[in-house]
Amino acid sequence: MSENSLILRLRRGDRDALEEIYRSYRVSFIKWITYSHKCTKEQAVDIFQYAILSFYENVLEDTVEEINDAGIKTYLYSIGKNKLLSDSRRDSRLSFNEELEDNLLLEEIDDQTQDREGKLEKVRSIIETLQTPCADILKLFYFNNLSNDEIAEVLGYKNGNTVKNLKYKCIQRIKRLLE
């Protein structure tokens, strides 16, 4: 069956066409991306799922006209490769920024208090003057050593990124108080 006819079937809502594409490319995609991009099998499966969904959405939104000689396989592979590279850039940026951000508050406390315990005590006294949600987030982070995701779960936020953003804003507020 031609690739363009598969696309037409997808546009008509034929789920069998999607399953056919999924089965045809899954194994080779996972082998390719784990070998060429050194990712885990779990990452490869997630990325393949993402590539299939993106491809399907693009077909439904008519952003995929006719498949050229490269075909569906190349289209899926390029989506997967771009997703993996995007995730890698985001993860490296996040881990660097999180390490930097997490230490900002302690570094901001005046340099007269060199030991960590002294800095934490000063942070504690500043946090006591704050209102919710800043006080709750910072207490859980600095004194209970909870991660952003754990704090999100405890305080009922959507995810750890929400907590991270709120924590950043709280730290900025404290920095203004320290000026």
C-alpha positions as CSV (number, residue, x, y, z in Angstrom):
1,M,0.0,0.0,0.0
2,S,1.4,3.4,-0.9
3,E,2.3,5.9,1.8
4,N,0.0,8.5,0.3
5,S,-3.0,6.2,0.5
6,L,-2.1,5.5,4.2
7,I,-2.3,9.3,4.7
8,L,-5.7,9.5,3.0
9,R,-6.9,6.6,5.1
10,L,-5.7,8.4,8.3
11,R,-7.6,11.6,7.2
12,R,-10.8,9.6,6.8
13,G,-10.3,8.3,10.4
14,D,-9.2,4.8,9.6
15,R,-7.5,3.6,12.8
16,D,-6.2,0.5,11.0
17,A,-3.9,2.8,9.0
18,L,-2.4,4.3,12.1
19,E,-1.9,0.8,13.6
20,E,-0.2,-0.3,10.3
21,I,2.2,2.6,10.4
22,Y,2.9,2.0,14.1
23,R,3.6,-1.7,13.6
24,S,5.7,-1.1,10.5
25,Y,8.1,1.4,12.0
26,R,8.2,0.8,15.8
27,V,11.0,-1.8,16.0
28,S,13.3,-0.1,13.5
29,F,12.7,3.3,15.0
30,I,13.6,2.1,18.5
31,K,16.7,0.3,17.3
32,W,17.8,3.3,15.3
33,I,17.4,5.9,18.0
34,T,18.9,3.9,20.8
35,Y,21.9,3.0,18.7
36,S,22.5,6.3,16.9
37,H,21.5,8.7,19.7
38,K,22.5,6.6,22.8
39,C,19.2,6.9,24.6
40,T,17.5,4.2,26.7
41,K,14.9,1.9,25.4
42,E,12.3,3.6,27.6
43,Q,13.2,7.0,26.1
44,A,13.1,5.5,22.6
45,V,9.6,4.1,23.2
46,D,8.4,7.5,24.6
47,I,9.9,9.3,21.6
48,F,8.4,6.9,19.1
49,Q,5.0,7.5,20.8
50,Y,5.5,11.2,20.5
51,A,6.6,10.9,16.8
52,I,3.5,8.8,15.9
53,L,1.2,11.2,17.7
54,S,2.8,14.3,16.1
55,F,2.7,12.6,12.7
56,Y,-1.0,11.8,13.2
57,E,-1.9,15.3,14.3
58,N,0.0,16.8,11.3
59,V,-1.9,14.5,9.0
60,L,-5.3,15.5,10.6
61,E,-4.3,19.2,10.5
62,D,-3.3,18.9,6.8
63,T,0.2,20.1,7.4
64,V,1.4,16.9,5.7
65,E,0.5,17.1,2.1
66,E,2.0,14.3,0.0
67,I,4.8,12.3,1.3
68,N,7.8,12.7,-0.9
69,D,10.4,10.0,-1.8
70,A,11.7,10.1,1.8
71,G,8.4,8.6,3.1
72,I,6.7,8.2,6.4
73,K,9.7,6.5,7.9
74,T,12.0,9.5,7.4
75,Y,9.2,11.8,8.6
76,L,8.9,9.8,11.8
77,Y,12.6,9.6,12.3
78,S,13.1,13.3,11.9
79,I,10.3,14.1,14.4
80,G,11.9,11.7,16.8
81,K,15.4,13.0,16.4
82,N,14.2,16.6,16.9
83,K,12.2,15.6,20.0
84,L,15.3,13.9,21.5
85,L,17.5,16.8,20.8
86,S,15.0,19.3,22.2
87,D,14.6,17.2,25.3
88,S,18.4,17.0,25.7
89,R,18.8,20.7,25.4
90,R,15.9,21.4,27.8
91,D,17.2,18.8,30.4
92,S,20.7,20.2,30.3
93,R,19.4,23.8,30.7
94,L,17.0,22.7,33.5
95,S,19.6,20.9,35.5
96,F,22.1,23.7,35.2
97,N,19.4,26.4,36.0
98,E,18.0,24.4,38.9
99,E,21.4,24.0,40.5
100,L,22.0,27.6,40.1
101,E,18.6,28.7,41.3
102,D,18.6,26.4,44.3
103,N,21.7,28.1,45.7
104,L,20.8,31.6,44.8
105,L,19.1,32.3,48.1
106,L,21.9,31.0,50.3
107,E,24.4,32.9,48.2
108,E,22.4,36.1,48.5
109,I,22.5,36.0,52.3
110,D,25.3,38.4,53.4
111,D,28.8,36.9,53.3
112,Q,29.3,37.6,57.0
113,T,27.6,34.3,57.7
114,Q,29.9,31.8,56.1
115,D,28.6,28.6,57.5
116,R,25.6,26.9,55.9
117,E,23.7,26.6,59.3
118,G,24.0,30.3,59.9
119,K,22.7,31.0,56.4
120,L,19.8,28.6,56.8
121,E,18.9,30.3,60.1
122,K,18.8,33.7,58.4
123,V,16.7,32.2,55.5
124,R,14.4,30.7,58.1
125,S,13.8,34.1,59.8
126,I,13.2,35.8,56.4
127,I,10.8,33.0,55.3
128,E,8.8,33.4,58.6
129,T,7.9,36.9,57.4
130,L,6.5,35.7,54.1
131,Q,3.0,34.6,53.3
132,T,1.7,31.5,51.6
133,P,2.6,30.1,49.1
134,C,6.2,31.4,49.3
135,A,6.7,30.4,53.0
136,D,5.3,26.9,52.4
137,I,7.3,26.3,49.2
138,L,10.6,27.5,50.6
139,K,10.2,25.7,53.9
140,L,9.5,22.4,52.2
141,F,12.4,23.0,49.8
142,Y,15.1,24.3,52.2
143,F,14.2,22.6,55.4
144,N,12.5,19.4,54.4
145,N,14.7,18.9,51.4
146,L,11.8,18.1,49.1
147,S,12.1,18.2,45.3
148,N,9.9,20.5,43.2
149,D,7.8,17.5,42.2
150,E,7.4,16.4,45.8
151,I,6.4,19.9,46.8
152,A,3.8,20.0,44.0
153,E,2.3,16.8,45.3
154,V,2.2,18.1,48.9
155,L,0.7,21.5,48.1
156,G,-1.5,20.3,45.3
157,Y,0.1,22.1,42.3
158,K,-0.1,20.8,38.8
159,N,3.6,19.8,38.6
160,G,7.2,20.5,39.7
161,N,7.6,23.2,37.0
162,T,4.8,25.3,38.6
163,V,6.6,25.0,42.0
164,K,9.9,25.9,40.3
165,N,8.5,29.0,38.9
166,L,6.8,30.0,42.1
167,K,10.0,29.3,44.0
168,Y,12.0,31.5,41.7
169,K,9.6,34.4,42.2
170,C,9.7,33.9,46.0
171,I,13.5,33.9,45.9
172,Q,13.4,37.1,43.8
173,R,11.1,38.7,46.4
174,I,13.5,37.7,49.2
175,K,16.4,39.2,47.3
176,R,14.5,42.5,47.1
177,L,13.9,42.3,50.8
178,L,17.6,41.8,51.4
179,E,18.6,44.9,49.3
